[in-house]
């Protein structure tokens, strides 16, 4: 499982990794420097995360 989290969410104390860790023992978590629309604001980062997930 892959989780992408906006950097402002982490700054506000939201810990996406701990929330999703209960659902998957094989979790990859990354913080992305963007807002709510990650695919539009940081398409290269989102594309890379999807490709890594599919090839695992």
C-alpha positions, 0 to 999 in steps of 0.5 A, a space after each residue: 500500500 502507498 500513502 501520499 500525504 500533503 506536507 501541510 497535513 503533516 505540519 498540522 499533526 495529521 499522521 497518515 502513516 499511523 492511520 493507514 499502518 493498521 490496514 497494511 503491514 507493507 506501507 510506503 508513506 511519502 510526504 508531498 510538497 503540495 496541496 489537496 490536488 496532488 495529481 495536478 500540483 505534483 504529477 511527477 511525484 504521484 506518477 513515480 509513486 504509482 509506478 513504484 506501487 505497481 512494480 512491487 
